Structure formats: C-alpha cells, structure tokens
Amino acid sequence: MSTLGIRPYSRGLNDLGAGNWAWLQPDGSWGWSNAGLVVDGDASLLVDTLFDLQLTGEMLSAMRANVPAARAIGRLVNTHSNGDHCNGNELVAGAEIIASAACAEEMAHENPAGMVAMQQGAAKMGDLGEFFLHCFGAFEFRGITQTLPTRTFDDALTLHVGDKRVELNCVGPAHTRGDVLVHVVDDGVVYTGDILFIEGHPIMWAGPVSNWLRACDAIIAMAPQQVVPGHGPITDVRGVRAVRDYLEYIRDEARARYDSGMSATDAAFDINLSDYSSWGDSERIAVNVATLYREFAGDTSAPNVPELFGLMTRIWKDRRSASRRPA
Ligand SMILES: [Zn+2]
C-alpha cells in the first residue's frame, strides 16, 4: 500500500503546512471520520465535525490549543450529510455553516435520535444488532442537537479564508446526494469528504457511479500535493486512482452479473474482492452492488437502508467466521 502515497496515520491534529491541518481518526472504519482546518491570519474554516459531541469537543480543544485562529472558528463546511461529518455542528454553532443545497436537504432527514434508539434496541436484534454495535457502538448519540447549514450553494462556491482561496465543488450525488470537495487552491490541498475512503471500501449510497468517477477525475485534475480523505490516511493522487480503479472494477463486475440475471444479493456475495483484501469494511459491497443495480435498471428510488444493513450483516458474519476458521 506504500504505492498509494500514504502518510503516517496517527490520531489527532496533523500539520499539512501553510495553515492547513487534518484531524485524523484511525482506523477510519465506520464512523471514524477525518476533519480539516484551514487558517490564514485570524480567519479559519473548519471542514466537517465528528460523529459525537465528545469527539468533536476533543478535536476543537486540540485545534484551539495549537492554532490560534481556531479559537473563534468563523466558518464550517459540511462535506456531506452523514452524521460522522456533521453531528458535532452545535459545538461551532456561532459559525456560518456551509453545505451544498442537496446536502442540507438530505441532512434535515437524518436523525441522531434514531441512532440512540438503535443502540438501545441492539441487544435484542440478533446479528443485525451485533453488526450495528460493531459499526456504531463506540459513539454517544444521546444529547446531540442537530444543527443544520445556514448557507447553501448548488454547484460551486469560492470562499476566502484570509488571503487563501478555497473552492467548494459539489460533485454529488455519489457517496451521498450532496458531496462537496474542498480545494485549498494555492496550497495544493484537497479535503474530499467521503468521496475518498483510503484503505477502506467506499460506500455508494447514492450514485450514479459515473458521478463518483468524475469526482475522482476532478481531484486528479487539481494536481494536489496532499489529499485528506473522509476516512483513512492522508494520500495523494495515487490514493485517488486506487479508489477510481475500485469503482470501475465493481461497476464492471456488477454489470456482468446484472446482465446474466444474477440477483443483487447473490452478486454482492459473488464478486471477488481479493485485490482489495487489505481494505476494511468489505461488507459495503452490498450497498455498492445494490446502488449499481438500481442504476442499471434506471430505478431512481432511494436505497433501502434497513434491508442493506441486513445484507451487510450477513456478509460481515460470513467473512468473520471464515477468517476465524483455521487454515
Ligand atoms: Zn464518513
């Protein structure tokens, strides 16, 4: 994996130079997201908050202690609507909160209270509950006051953080409906949100895959020096190409099975992921194949999230017991 241009992956604040910072949360699995901070003079821009208030609070304290401009964060960008990128928004409630219009719309339908109910009921939910706690058991969803964006844009928005030009580009729908890339143009830094998972399987809730491939191409065209993914270690264009290759691979593998009449569920079990065996969370193939199948069929309906969590649970259990079997 050294070919992916991956940097040392340590929890906490990572200095990218020239007023750009990344907050990393190894191992980048379910809910363990990255965030970013861009500063110039007294001006600051936070890229995403974290999954719960404690994690976000720890991050903000470390930023304030190390970066004077972070003591009063003026603006926050949410790269997309998933809770691991916005549940901590209330802790920077004085800031302008910026997102794509599609993200803001989607975020309004996400509800941290639903996660509390799932956590409380998980013990009685068998395998599904076990998988839910594997993904989300480490986080505290109680007490979160959902705090929505205060400013939205459709396709692109240019911000100035001090003298720095920061370009926001909406590249969704792909991972979610309103994914945004944050490009600090003069510093060669891109914060990608969940358009990139590095060393973990991407999860395509929305699609179409062509948008996600275009998003990868857009990042590569920026010729960045440093790329901060939504999950996983900091990388460069090599990491972007790896995700692009993965998406093309599963698109083609899913298409062949769709054309042969195989069901999406069977395809999710059947596709060989051995080239990606070092990447985490391979059960996400279930969501990716389901989204691809809907796309192939011209079906624009939303993903069936409970059903897909059920299928991911089956794949996760299967692979876990296979990996525990003596060779
Ligand atoms: Zn995420």
Residues whose N, C-alpha, C, O or C-beta is under 5 A from the ligand:
A	BS01	ZN	S33 N82 D84 D194 G230
